Amino acid sequence: FITNILDMTRIESGQIQLKKEWIKPNELIMEVRRRLRERLRYKKLTLHPPQEEDEVFMDAMMTGQVIQNVLDNA
């Protein structure tokens, strides 16, 4: 939790440079799901991936952290 707050402060102050690249969002979500497998063991997580997936220009590490935080807080 504290690390997340510090990261947000660094992003807002410009201390962290985002490493943006073209990523398929579904692949990133599945990676986060794999990382959280143990914590999600007794929870139901249903994904509805799109038929065709476009790539999104984003920082995969930071976006993955956001997705992980959302799932942890759900």
PDB file of N, CA, C and O in Angstrom:
ATOM      1  N   PHE A   1       0.825  -1.199   0.000  1.00  0.00           N
ATOM      2  CA  PHE A   1       0.000   0.000   0.000  1.00  0.00           C
ATOM      3  C   PHE A   1       0.867   1.259   0.000  1.00  0.00           C
ATOM      4  O   PHE A   1       0.630   2.190  -0.770  1.00  0.00           O
ATOM      5  N   ILE A   2       1.857   1.272   0.862  1.00  0.00           N
ATOM      6  CA  ILE A   2       2.747   2.437   0.949  1.00  0.00           C
ATOM      7  C   ILE A   2       3.534   2.595  -0.342  1.00  0.00           C
ATOM      8  O   ILE A   2       3.737   3.712  -0.817  1.00  0.00           O
ATOM      9  N   THR A   3       3.981   1.474  -0.912  1.00  0.00           N
ATOM     10  CA  THR A   3       4.715   1.527  -2.185  1.00  0.00           C
ATOM     11  C   THR A   3       3.845   2.142  -3.268  1.00  0.00           C
ATOM     12  O   THR A   3       4.327   2.938  -4.074  1.00  0.00           O
ATOM     13  N   ASN A   4       2.570   1.783  -3.295  1.00  0.00           N
ATOM     14  CA  ASN A   4       1.659   2.343  -4.289  1.00  0.00           C
ATOM     15  C   ASN A   4       1.519   3.853  -4.142  1.00  0.00           C
ATOM     16  O   ASN A   4       1.508   4.581  -5.134  1.00  0.00           O
ATOM     17  N   ILE A   5       1.412   4.313  -2.915  1.00  0.00           N
ATOM     18  CA  ILE A   5       1.302   5.756  -2.674  1.00  0.00           C
ATOM     19  C   ILE A   5       2.586   6.459  -3.104  1.00  0.00           C
ATOM     20  O   ILE A   5       2.539   7.520  -3.726  1.00  0.00           O
ATOM     21  N   LEU A   6       3.721   5.870  -2.776  1.00  0.00           N
ATOM     22  CA  LEU A   6       4.998   6.466  -3.185  1.00  0.00           C
ATOM     23  C   LEU A   6       5.133   6.498  -4.703  1.00  0.00           C
ATOM     24  O   LEU A   6       5.602   7.488  -5.264  1.00  0.00           O
ATOM     25  N   ASP A   7       4.723   5.420  -5.370  1.00  0.00           N
ATOM     26  CA  ASP A   7       4.772   5.395  -6.841  1.00  0.00           C
ATOM     27  C   ASP A   7       3.888   6.478  -7.442  1.00  0.00           C
ATOM     28  O   ASP A   7       4.291   7.148  -8.393  1.00  0.00           O
ATOM     29  N   MET A   8       2.690   6.655  -6.903  1.00  0.00           N
ATOM     30  CA  MET A   8       1.787   7.691  -7.419  1.00  0.00           C
ATOM     31  C   MET A   8       2.404   9.074  -7.226  1.00  0.00           C
ATOM     32  O   MET A   8       2.301   9.925  -8.110  1.00  0.00           O
ATOM     33  N   THR A   9       3.037   9.303  -6.089  1.00  0.00           N
ATOM     34  CA  THR A   9       3.696  10.583  -5.828  1.00  0.00           C
ATOM     35  C   THR A   9       4.829  10.808  -6.824  1.00  0.00           C
ATOM     36  O   THR A   9       4.995  11.912  -7.341  1.00  0.00           O
ATOM     37  N   ARG A  10       5.608   9.757  -7.092  1.00  0.00           N
ATOM     38  CA  ARG A  10       6.714   9.876  -8.048  1.00  0.00           C
ATOM     39  C   ARG A  10       6.201  10.154  -9.459  1.00  0.00           C
ATOM     40  O   ARG A  10       6.783  10.962 -10.182  1.00  0.00           O
ATOM     41  N   ILE A  11       5.122   9.494  -9.851  1.00  0.00           N
ATOM     42  CA  ILE A  11       4.557   9.725 -11.187  1.00  0.00           C
ATOM     43  C   ILE A  11       4.092  11.174 -11.314  1.00  0.00           C
ATOM     44  O   ILE A  11       4.393  11.852 -12.296  1.00  0.00           O
ATOM     45  N   GLU A  12       3.355  11.635 -10.308  1.00  0.00           N
ATOM     46  CA  GLU A  12       2.841  13.009 -10.341  1.00  0.00           C
ATOM     47  C   GLU A  12       3.959  14.040 -10.351  1.00  0.00           C
ATOM     48  O   GLU A  12       3.806  15.107 -10.946  1.00  0.00           O
ATOM     49  N   SER A  13       5.075  13.744  -9.707  1.00  0.00           N
ATOM     50  CA  SER A  13       6.177  14.707  -9.655  1.00  0.00           C
ATOM     51  C   SER A  13       7.096  14.597 -10.873  1.00  0.00           C
ATOM     52  O   SER A  13       8.003  15.412 -11.044  1.00  0.00           O
ATOM     53  N   GLY A  14       6.861  13.585 -11.722  1.00  0.00           N
ATOM     54  CA  GLY A  14       7.687  13.422 -12.905  1.00  0.00           C
ATOM     55  C   GLY A  14       8.958  12.628 -12.660  1.00  0.00           C
ATOM     56  O   GLY A  14       9.811  12.554 -13.545  1.00  0.00           O
ATOM     57  N   GLN A  15       9.111  12.029 -11.477  1.00  0.00           N
ATOM     58  CA  GLN A  15      10.311  11.267 -11.149  1.00  0.00           C
ATOM     59  C   GLN A  15      10.339   9.898 -11.827  1.00  0.00           C
ATOM     60  O   GLN A  15      11.409   9.315 -12.002  1.00  0.00           O
ATOM     61  N   ILE A  16       9.176   9.388 -12.205  1.00  0.00           N
ATOM     62  CA  ILE A  16       9.113   8.093 -12.883  1.00  0.00           C
ATOM     63  C   ILE A  16       8.770   8.334 -14.341  1.00  0.00           C
ATOM     64  O   ILE A  16       7.782   8.996 -14.658  1.00  0.00           O
ATOM     65  N   GLN A  17       9.587   7.795 -15.217  1.00  0.00           N
ATOM     66  CA  GLN A  17       9.317   7.863 -16.646  1.00  0.00           C
ATOM     67  C   GLN A  17       8.596   6.584 -17.053  1.00  0.00           C
ATOM     68  O   GLN A  17       9.115   5.485 -16.856  1.00  0.00           O
ATOM     69  N   LEU A  18       7.416   6.725 -17.614  1.00  0.00           N
ATOM     70  CA  LEU A  18       6.669   5.555 -18.035  1.00  0.00           C
ATOM     71  C   LEU A  18       7.313   4.931 -19.264  1.00  0.00           C
ATOM     72  O   LEU A  18       7.716   5.637 -20.188  1.00  0.00           O
ATOM     73  N   LYS A  19       7.407   3.620 -19.271  1.00  0.00           N
ATOM     74  CA  LYS A  19       7.975   2.879 -20.398  1.00  0.00           C
ATOM     75  C   LYS A  19       6.806   2.359 -21.229  1.00  0.00           C
ATOM     76  O   LYS A  19       6.329   1.241 -21.036  1.00  0.00           O
ATOM     77  N   LYS A  20       6.361   3.194 -22.152  1.00  0.00           N
ATOM     78  CA  LYS A  20       5.184   2.844 -22.938  1.00  0.00           C
ATOM     79  C   LYS A  20       5.555   1.970 -24.129  1.00  0.00           C
ATOM     80  O   LYS A  20       6.553   2.196 -24.814  1.00  0.00           O
ATOM     81  N   GLU A  21       4.717   0.969 -24.346  1.00  0.00           N
ATOM     82  CA  GLU A  21       4.879   0.080 -25.488  1.00  0.00           C
ATOM     83  C   GLU A  21       3.504  -0.446 -25.883  1.00  0.00           C
ATOM     84  O   GLU A  21       2.549  -0.338 -25.113  1.00  0.00           O
ATOM     85  N   TRP A  22       3.405  -1.010 -27.070  1.00  0.00           N
ATOM     86  CA  TRP A  22       2.138  -1.559 -27.543  1.00  0.00           C
ATOM     87  C   TRP A  22       1.921  -2.917 -26.896  1.00  0.00           C
ATOM     88  O   TRP A  22       2.732  -3.830 -27.057  1.00  0.00           O
ATOM     89  N   ILE A  23       0.819  -3.044 -26.164  1.00  0.00           N
ATOM     90  CA  ILE A  23       0.506  -4.247 -25.391  1.00  0.00           C
ATOM     91  C   ILE A  23      -0.934  -4.662 -25.675  1.00  0.00           C
ATOM     92  O   ILE A  23      -1.815  -3.821 -25.853  1.00  0.00           O
ATOM     93  N   LYS A  24      -1.155  -5.973 -25.713  1.00  0.00           N
ATOM     94  CA  LYS A  24      -2.527  -6.481 -25.772  1.00  0.00           C
ATOM     95  C   LYS A  24      -3.042  -6.555 -24.338  1.00  0.00           C
ATOM     96  O   LYS A  24      -2.494  -7.300 -23.525  1.00  0.00           O
ATOM     97  N   PRO A  25      -4.080  -5.799 -24.020  1.00  0.00           N
ATOM     98  CA  PRO A  25      -4.564  -5.737 -22.632  1.00  0.00           C
ATOM     99  C   PRO A  25      -4.907  -7.102 -22.048  1.00  0.00           C
ATOM    100  O   PRO A  25      -4.636  -7.358 -20.875  1.00  0.00           O
ATOM    101  N   ASN A  26      -5.501  -7.980 -22.853  1.00  0.00           N
ATOM    102  CA  ASN A  26      -5.896  -9.280 -22.326  1.00  0.00           C
ATOM    103  C   ASN A  26      -4.682 -10.083 -21.858  1.00  0.00           C
ATOM    104  O   ASN A  26      -4.761 -10.780 -20.846  1.00  0.00           O
ATOM    105  N   GLU A  27      -3.567  -9.996 -22.573  1.00  0.00           N
ATOM    106  CA  GLU A  27      -2.354 -10.703 -22.157  1.00  0.00           C
ATOM    107  C   GLU A  27      -1.851 -10.174 -20.815  1.00  0.00           C
ATOM    108  O   GLU A  27      -1.400 -10.943 -19.966  1.00  0.00           O
ATOM    109  N   LEU A  28      -1.931  -8.871 -20.634  1.00  0.00           N
ATOM    110  CA  LEU A  28      -1.505  -8.265 -19.374  1.00  0.00           C
ATOM    111  C   LEU A  28      -2.417  -8.721 -18.229  1.00  0.00           C
ATOM    112  O   LEU A  28      -1.937  -9.059 -17.146  1.00  0.00           O
ATOM    113  N   ILE A  29      -3.711  -8.728 -18.470  1.00  0.00           N
ATOM    114  CA  ILE A  29      -4.659  -9.164 -17.442  1.00  0.00           C
ATOM    115  C   ILE A  29      -4.421 -10.623 -17.066  1.00  0.00           C
ATOM    116  O   ILE A  29      -4.470 -10.981 -15.890  1.00  0.00           O
ATOM    117  N   MET A  30      -4.166 -11.459 -18.061  1.00  0.00           N
ATOM    118  CA  MET A  30      -3.910 -12.876 -17.780  1.00  0.00           C
ATOM    119  C   MET A  30      -2.619 -13.049 -16.982  1.00  0.00           C
ATOM    120  O   MET A  30      -2.538 -13.928 -16.124  1.00  0.00           O
ATOM    121  N   GLU A  31      -1.618 -12.227 -17.253  1.00  0.00           N
ATOM    122  CA  GLU A  31      -0.371 -12.283 -16.486  1.00  0.00           C
ATOM    123  C   GLU A  31      -0.622 -11.906 -15.033  1.00  0.00           C
ATOM    124  O   GLU A  31      -0.109 -12.564 -14.128  1.00  0.00           O
ATOM    125  N   VAL A  32      -1.407 -10.851 -14.798  1.00  0.00           N
ATOM    126  CA  VAL A  32      -1.742 -10.454 -13.430  1.00  0.00           C
ATOM    127  C   VAL A  32      -2.526 -11.576 -12.752  1.00  0.00           C
ATOM    128  O   VAL A  32      -2.298 -11.881 -11.581  1.00  0.00           O
ATOM    129  N   ARG A  33      -3.431 -12.173 -13.480  1.00  0.00           N
ATOM    130  CA  ARG A  33      -4.218 -13.285 -12.927  1.00  0.00           C
ATOM    131  C   ARG A  33      -3.301 -14.437 -12.503  1.00  0.00           C
ATOM    132  O   ARG A  33      -3.518 -15.043 -11.454  1.00  0.00           O
ATOM    133  N   ARG A  34      -2.294 -14.740 -13.298  1.00  0.00           N
ATOM    134  CA  ARG A  34      -1.338 -15.792 -12.938  1.00  0.00           C
ATOM    135  C   ARG A  34      -0.562 -15.422 -11.668  1.00  0.00           C
ATOM    136  O   ARG A  34      -0.348 -16.262 -10.795  1.00  0.00           O
ATOM    137  N   ARG A  35      -0.148 -14.166 -11.579  1.00  0.00           N
ATOM    138  CA  ARG A  35       0.594 -13.725 -10.384  1.00  0.00           C
ATOM    139  C   ARG A  35      -0.251 -13.825  -9.123  1.00  0.00           C
ATOM    140  O   ARG A  35       0.267 -14.103  -8.041  1.00  0.00           O
ATOM    141  N   LEU A  36      -1.557 -13.598  -9.265  1.00  0.00           N
ATOM    142  CA  LEU A  36      -2.461 -13.598  -8.114  1.00  0.00           C
ATOM    143  C   LEU A  36      -3.158 -14.941  -7.910  1.00  0.00           C
ATOM    144  O   LEU A  36      -4.082 -15.051  -7.103  1.00  0.00           O
ATOM    145  N   ARG A  37      -2.719 -15.943  -8.630  1.00  0.00           N
ATOM    146  CA  ARG A  37      -3.392 -17.249  -8.589  1.00  0.00           C
ATOM    147  C   ARG A  37      -3.645 -17.730  -7.167  1.00  0.00           C
ATOM    148  O   ARG A  37      -4.747 -18.181  -6.856  1.00  0.00           O
ATOM    149  N   GLU A  38      -2.653 -17.640  -6.312  1.00  0.00           N
ATOM    150  CA  GLU A  38      -2.815 -18.133  -4.938  1.00  0.00           C
ATOM    151  C   GLU A  38      -3.851 -17.312  -4.170  1.00  0.00           C
ATOM    152  O   GLU A  38      -4.694 -17.870  -3.467  1.00  0.00           O
ATOM    153  N   ARG A  39      -3.786 -15.997  -4.305  1.00  0.00           N
ATOM    154  CA  ARG A  39      -4.725 -15.133  -3.579  1.00  0.00           C
ATOM    155  C   ARG A  39      -6.147 -15.248  -4.127  1.00  0.00           C
ATOM    156  O   ARG A  39      -7.114 -15.035  -3.396  1.00  0.00           O
ATOM    157  N   LEU A  40      -6.273 -15.582  -5.404  1.00  0.00           N
ATOM    158  CA  LEU A  40      -7.600 -15.693  -6.026  1.00  0.00           C
ATOM    159  C   LEU A  40      -8.162 -17.112  -5.941  1.00  0.00           C
ATOM    160  O   LEU A  40      -9.240 -17.389  -6.466  1.00  0.00           O
ATOM    161  N   ARG A  41      -7.443 -17.991  -5.291  1.00  0.00           N
ATOM    162  CA  ARG A  41      -7.818 -19.408  -5.268  1.00  0.00           C
ATOM    163  C   ARG A  41      -9.257 -19.627  -4.818  1.00  0.00           C
ATOM    164  O   ARG A  41      -9.938 -20.481  -5.385  1.00  0.00           O
ATOM    165  N   TYR A  42      -9.741 -18.900  -3.835  1.00  0.00           N
ATOM    166  CA  TYR A  42     -11.091 -19.097  -3.315  1.00  0.00           C
ATOM    167  C   TYR A  42     -12.062 -18.025  -3.798  1.00  0.00           C
ATOM    168  O   TYR A  42     -13.166 -17.897  -3.268  1.00  0.00           O
ATOM    169  N   LYS A  43     -11.657 -17.267  -4.791  1.00  0.00           N
ATOM    170  CA  LYS A  43     -12.505 -16.211  -5.347  1.00  0.00           C
ATOM    171  C   LYS A  43     -12.856 -16.553  -6.788  1.00  0.00           C
ATOM    172  O   LYS A  43     -12.122 -17.274  -7.462  1.00  0.00           O
ATOM    173  N   LYS A  44     -13.961 -16.039  -7.243  1.00  0.00           N
ATOM    174  CA  LYS A  44     -14.359 -16.259  -8.631  1.00  0.00           C
ATOM    175  C   LYS A  44     -14.007 -15.010  -9.437  1.00  0.00           C
ATOM    176  O   LYS A  44     -14.480 -13.913  -9.139  1.00  0.00           O
ATOM    177  N   LEU A  45     -13.186 -15.186 -10.442  1.00  0.00           N
ATOM    178  CA  LEU A  45     -12.811 -14.095 -11.339  1.00  0.00           C
ATOM    179  C   LEU A  45     -13.238 -14.492 -12.744  1.00  0.00           C
ATOM    180  O   LEU A  45     -12.729 -15.463 -13.305  1.00  0.00           O
ATOM    181  N   THR A  46     -14.159 -13.751 -13.298  1.00  0.00           N
ATOM    182  CA  THR A  46     -14.657 -14.044 -14.631  1.00  0.00           C
ATOM    183  C   THR A  46     -14.182 -12.966 -15.587  1.00  0.00           C
ATOM    184  O   THR A  46     -14.402 -11.777 -15.354  1.00  0.00           O
ATOM    185  N   LEU A  47     -13.534 -13.382 -16.656  1.00  0.00           N
ATOM    186  CA  LEU A  47     -13.055 -12.456 -17.676  1.00  0.00           C
ATOM    187  C   LEU A  47     -13.874 -12.642 -18.945  1.00  0.00           C
ATOM    188  O   LEU A  47     -14.220 -13.763 -19.318  1.00  0.00           O
ATOM    189  N   HIS A  48     -14.175 -11.543 -19.595  1.00  0.00           N
ATOM    190  CA  HIS A  48     -14.897 -11.568 -20.861  1.00  0.00           C
ATOM    191  C   HIS A  48     -14.040 -10.868 -21.910  1.00  0.00           C
ATOM    192  O   HIS A  48     -14.253  -9.691 -22.203  1.00  0.00           O
ATOM    193  N   PRO A  49     -13.072 -11.586 -22.477  1.00  0.00           N
ATOM    194  CA  PRO A  49     -12.174 -10.951 -23.450  1.00  0.00           C
ATOM    195  C   PRO A  49     -12.915 -10.626 -24.744  1.00  0.00           C
ATOM    196  O   PRO A  49     -13.848 -11.334 -25.124  1.00  0.00           O
ATOM    197  N   PRO A  50     -12.503  -9.565 -25.412  1.00  0.00           N
ATOM    198  CA  PRO A  50     -13.135  -9.213 -26.693  1.00  0.00           C
ATOM    199  C   PRO A  50     -12.775 -10.231 -27.775  1.00  0.00           C
ATOM    200  O   PRO A  50     -11.761 -10.922 -27.683  1.00  0.00           O
ATOM    201  N   GLN A  51     -13.628 -10.311 -28.802  1.00  0.00           N
ATOM    202  CA  GLN A  51     -13.365 -11.217 -29.923  1.00  0.00           C
ATOM    203  C   GLN A  51     -12.055 -10.832 -30.615  1.00  0.00           C
ATOM    204  O   GLN A  51     -11.205 -11.683 -30.873  1.00  0.00           O
ATOM    205  N   GLU A  52     -11.909  -9.557 -30.906  1.00  0.00           N
ATOM    206  CA  GLU A  52     -10.685  -9.040 -31.519  1.00  0.00           C
ATOM    207  C   GLU A  52     -10.080  -8.036 -30.547  1.00  0.00           C
ATOM    208  O   GLU A  52     -10.761  -7.152 -30.027  1.00  0.00           O
ATOM    209  N   GLU A  53      -8.814  -8.197 -30.325  1.00  0.00           N
ATOM    210  CA  GLU A  53      -8.172  -7.328 -29.349  1.00  0.00           C
ATOM    211  C   GLU A  53      -7.169  -6.406 -30.016  1.00  0.00           C
ATOM    212  O   GLU A  53      -6.260  -6.853 -30.716  1.00  0.00           O
ATOM    213  N   ASP A  54      -7.347  -5.123 -29.791  1.00  0.00           N
ATOM    214  CA  ASP A  54      -6.391  -4.140 -30.271  1.00  0.00           C
ATOM    215  C   ASP A  54      -5.283  -3.998 -29.241  1.00  0.00           C
ATOM    216  O   ASP A  54      -5.454  -4.331 -28.069  1.00  0.00           O
ATOM    217  N   GLU A  55      -4.159  -3.502 -29.697  1.00  0.00           N
ATOM    218  CA  GLU A  55      -3.073  -3.208 -28.775  1.00  0.00           C
ATOM    219  C   GLU A  55      -3.246  -1.791 -28.239  1.00  0.00           C
ATOM    220  O   GLU A  55      -3.806  -0.918 -28.903  1.00  0.00           O
ATOM    221  N   VAL A  56      -2.752  -1.589 -27.025  1.00  0.00           N
ATOM    222  CA  VAL A  56      -2.857  -0.289 -26.363  1.00  0.00           C
ATOM    223  C   VAL A  56      -1.449   0.169 -26.016  1.00  0.00           C
ATOM    224  O   VAL A  56      -0.626  -0.629 -25.569  1.00  0.00           O
ATOM    225  N   PHE A  57      -1.168   1.455 -26.220  1.00  0.00           N
ATOM    226  CA  PHE A  57       0.136   2.041 -25.923  1.00  0.00           C
ATOM    227  C   PHE A  57       0.160   2.408 -24.446  1.00  0.00           C
ATOM    228  O   PHE A  57      -0.461   3.389 -24.036  1.00  0.00           O
ATOM    229  N   MET A  58       0.890   1.606 -23.634  1.00  0.00           N
ATOM    230  CA  MET A  58       0.865   1.819 -22.184  1.00  0.00           C
ATOM    231  C   MET A  58       2.140   1.278 -21.553  1.00  0.00           C
ATOM    232  O   MET A  58       2.926   0.581 -22.194  1.00  0.00           O
ATOM    233  N   ASP A  59       2.323   1.610 -20.296  1.00  0.00           N
ATOM    234  CA  ASP A  59       3.398   1.058 -19.493  1.00  0.00           C
ATOM    235  C   ASP A  59       2.855  -0.233 -18.872  1.00  0.00           C
ATOM    236  O   ASP A  59       1.995  -0.185 -17.993  1.00  0.00           O
ATOM    237  N   ALA A  60       3.351  -1.368 -19.322  1.00  0.00           N
ATOM    238  CA  ALA A  60       2.813  -2.659 -18.890  1.00  0.00           C
ATOM    239  C   ALA A  60       3.000  -2.883 -17.391  1.00  0.00           C
ATOM    240  O   ALA A  60       2.093  -3.387 -16.728  1.00  0.00           O
ATOM    241  N   MET A  61       4.157  -2.517 -16.849  1.00  0.00           N
ATOM    242  CA  MET A  61       4.409  -2.752 -15.429  1.00  0.00           C
ATOM    243  C   MET A  61       3.460  -1.930 -14.549  1.00  0.00           C
ATOM    244  O   MET A  61       2.854  -2.460 -13.618  1.00  0.00           O
ATOM    245  N   MET A  62       3.338  -0.651 -14.849  1.00  0.00           N
ATOM    246  CA  MET A  62       2.490   0.214 -14.028  1.00  0.00           C
ATOM    247  C   MET A  62       1.014  -0.136 -14.205  1.00  0.00           C
ATOM    248  O   MET A  62       0.260  -0.140 -13.232  1.00  0.00           O
ATOM    249  N   THR A  63       0.600  -0.427 -15.427  1.00  0.00           N
ATOM    250  CA  THR A  63      -0.795  -0.800 -15.664  1.00  0.00           C
ATOM    251  C   THR A  63      -1.102  -2.128 -14.984  1.00  0.00           C
ATOM    252  O   THR A  63      -2.174  -2.297 -14.403  1.00  0.00           O
ATOM    253  N   GLY A  64      -0.168  -3.069 -15.052  1.00  0.00           N
ATOM    254  CA  GLY A  64      -0.342  -4.333 -14.357  1.00  0.00           C
ATOM    255  C   GLY A  64      -0.485  -4.140 -12.859  1.00  0.00           C
ATOM    256  O   GLY A  64      -1.275  -4.827 -12.211  1.00  0.00           O
ATOM    257  N   GLN A  65       0.278  -3.209 -12.312  1.00  0.00           N
ATOM    258  CA  GLN A  65       0.172  -2.906 -10.885  1.00  0.00           C
ATOM    259  C   GLN A  65      -1.200  -2.351 -10.544  1.00  0.00           C
ATOM    260  O   GLN A  65      -1.769  -2.696  -9.508  1.00  0.00           O
ATOM    261  N   VAL A  66      -1.737  -1.495 -11.403  1.00  0.00           N
ATOM    262  CA  VAL A  66      -3.077  -0.940 -11.180  1.00  0.00           C
ATOM    263  C   VAL A  66      -4.121  -2.057 -11.199  1.00  0.00           C
ATOM    264  O   VAL A  66      -4.995  -2.104 -10.333  1.00  0.00           O
ATOM    265  N   ILE A  67      -4.033  -2.955 -12.183  1.00  0.00           N
ATOM    266  CA  ILE A  67      -4.982  -4.066 -12.286  1.00  0.00           C
ATOM    267  C   ILE A  67      -4.869  -4.950 -11.048  1.00  0.00           C
ATOM    268  O   ILE A  67      -5.883  -5.377 -10.496  1.00  0.00           O
ATOM    269  N   GLN A  68      -3.648  -5.225 -10.612  1.00  0.00           N
ATOM    270  CA  GLN A  68      -3.449  -6.036  -9.419  1.00  0.00           C
ATOM    271  C   GLN A  68      -4.053  -5.365  -8.203  1.00  0.00           C
ATOM    272  O   GLN A  68      -4.677  -6.033  -7.379  1.00  0.00           O
ATOM    273  N   ASN A  69      -3.883  -4.071  -8.072  1.00  0.00           N
ATOM    274  CA  ASN A  69      -4.456  -3.339  -6.938  1.00  0.00           C
ATOM    275  C   ASN A  69      -5.975  -3.417  -6.947  1.00  0.00           C
ATOM    276  O   ASN A  69      -6.597  -3.601  -5.901  1.00  0.00           O
ATOM    277  N   VAL A  70      -6.572  -3.279  -8.124  1.00  0.00           N
ATOM    278  CA  VAL A  70      -8.038  -3.350  -8.237  1.00  0.00           C
ATOM    279  C   VAL A  70      -8.518  -4.733  -7.780  1.00  0.00           C
ATOM    280  O   VAL A  70      -9.469  -4.840  -7.005  1.00  0.00           O
ATOM    281  N   LEU A  71      -7.851  -5.795  -8.268  1.00  0.00           N
ATOM    282  CA  LEU A  71      -8.252  -7.141  -7.883  1.00  0.00           C
ATOM    283  C   LEU A  71      -8.021  -7.402  -6.398  1.00  0.00           C
ATOM    284  O   LEU A  71      -8.838  -8.056  -5.750  1.00  0.00           O
ATOM    285  N   ASP A  72      -6.922  -6.900  -5.856  1.00  0.00           N
ATOM    286  CA  ASP A  72      -6.669  -7.063  -4.426  1.00  0.00           C
ATOM    287  C   ASP A  72      -7.728  -6.379  -3.590  1.00  0.00           C
ATOM    288  O   ASP A  72      -8.107  -6.877  -2.530  1.00  0.00           O
ATOM    289  N   ASN A  73      -8.209  -5.235  -4.063  1.00  0.00           N
ATOM    290  CA  ASN A  73      -9.188  -4.460  -3.287  1.00  0.00           C
ATOM    291  C   ASN A  73     -10.621  -4.928  -3.495  1.00  0.00           C
ATOM    292  O   ASN A  73     -11.518  -4.537  -2.748  1.00  0.00           O
ATOM    293  N   ALA A  74     -10.839  -5.761  -4.503  1.00  0.00           N
ATOM    294  CA  ALA A  74     -12.217  -6.195  -4.804  1.00  0.00           C
ATOM    295  C   ALA A  74     -12.697  -7.219  -3.777  1.00  0.00           C
ATOM    296  O   ALA A  74     -13.827  -7.698  -3.865  1.00  0.00           O
TER     297      ALA A  74
END
